[in-house]
């Protein structure tokens, strides 16, 4: 079973780094969103984790 991860990247350049790292960790199912902390909290509250 994969572990689901929602990563809120504070800027666009971090997305590539997180994608590279997540490819090496096969047991993680990583979803990446871009936004600041306040937007991130809103994304978490609205995100469908199913």
C-alpha positions as CSV (number, residue, x, y, z in Angstrom):
1,X,0.0,0.0,0.0
2,X,1.3,3.4,-0.9
3,X,1.5,6.3,1.5
4,X,-0.3,9.4,0.1
5,X,1.5,12.7,0.4
6,X,0.2,16.1,-0.5
7,X,3.2,18.5,-0.8
8,X,2.6,22.2,-1.0
9,X,5.6,23.7,-2.8
10,X,6.2,27.4,-1.9
11,X,7.6,28.1,-5.4
12,X,7.6,26.5,-8.9
13,X,11.3,25.5,-8.9
14,X,10.7,23.2,-5.9
15,X,8.3,21.0,-7.9
16,X,11.1,19.5,-10.0
17,X,13.1,18.6,-6.9
18,X,10.1,17.0,-5.2
19,X,9.2,15.0,-8.4
20,X,12.8,13.7,-8.6
21,X,12.8,12.6,-5.0
22,X,9.4,11.0,-5.2
23,X,10.4,8.9,-8.2
24,X,13.0,7.2,-6.0
25,X,10.5,6.4,-3.3
26,X,8.2,3.9,-4.9
27,X,6.0,3.5,-1.7
28,X,4.9,7.2,-1.9
29,X,2.0,8.6,-3.9
30,X,3.0,12.2,-4.1
31,X,0.6,15.0,-5.2
32,X,2.2,18.4,-5.6
33,X,0.5,21.8,-5.4
34,X,2.1,25.2,-5.6
35,X,1.2,28.0,-3.2
36,X,2.0,29.8,0.0
37,X,1.2,28.6,3.5
38,X,-2.2,30.2,3.7
39,X,-3.2,28.8,0.3
40,X,-1.8,25.5,1.3
41,X,-4.0,25.3,4.3
42,X,-7.0,26.1,2.1
43,X,-5.9,23.4,-0.4
44,X,-5.7,20.8,2.4
45,X,-9.2,21.6,3.7
46,X,-10.6,21.3,0.1
47,X,-8.5,18.3,-1.0
48,X,-10.2,15.0,-1.6
49,X,-7.9,12.4,0.0
50,X,-9.7,9.3,-1.3
